[in-house]
């Protein structure tokens, strides 16, 4: 699902969000483009519990 948020467009897959680079126009995204963005996104660092 491609959504437009406070900080710009992003892709929502399940509970995870992936930002769309500014060089890509969100209206022109295809399903395969979205999958490519999700696969190329860096893994988030896990936080330590206190």
C-alpha positions as CSV (number, residue, x, y, z in Angstrom):
1,X,0.0,0.0,0.0
2,X,1.5,3.4,-1.0
3,X,0.6,6.1,1.4
4,X,1.4,9.8,1.8
5,X,2.5,10.6,5.3
6,X,3.8,13.6,7.2
7,X,7.4,13.1,6.0
8,X,6.5,12.1,2.5
9,X,5.3,9.1,0.6
10,X,6.0,5.6,1.9
11,X,5.1,2.0,1.4
12,X,3.3,0.1,4.1
13,X,3.6,-3.7,4.1
14,X,2.0,-5.4,7.1
15,X,3.2,-3.6,10.2
16,X,6.4,-2.2,8.5
17,X,6.9,1.0,6.6
18,X,9.4,1.7,3.9
19,X,10.2,5.2,2.7
20,X,10.1,6.0,-1.0
21,X,13.2,7.9,-2.3
22,X,12.6,11.4,-3.5
23,X,13.9,10.5,-7.0
24,X,10.9,8.2,-7.5
25,X,7.4,9.5,-8.3
26,X,4.9,7.6,-6.1
27,X,2.1,7.7,-8.6
28,X,4.3,5.9,-11.2
29,X,5.2,3.0,-8.9
30,X,4.3,-0.6,-9.9
31,X,4.0,-3.6,-7.7
32,X,7.5,-4.8,-8.8
33,X,9.0,-1.4,-8.0
34,X,7.5,-1.6,-4.5
35,X,9.0,-5.0,-3.9
36,X,12.4,-3.8,-5.1
37,X,12.3,-0.8,-2.7
38,X,11.4,-3.1,0.2
39,X,14.2,-5.6,-0.6
40,X,16.8,-2.8,-1.0
41,X,15.9,-1.0,2.2
42,X,18.4,-1.3,5.0
43,X,17.6,-3.4,8.0
44,X,16.7,-1.3,11.1
45,X,19.0,-1.6,14.1
46,X,17.5,-3.3,17.1
47,X,17.3,-1.4,20.3
48,X,18.5,-2.7,23.6
49,X,16.1,-3.3,26.4
50,X,16.8,-1.3,29.5
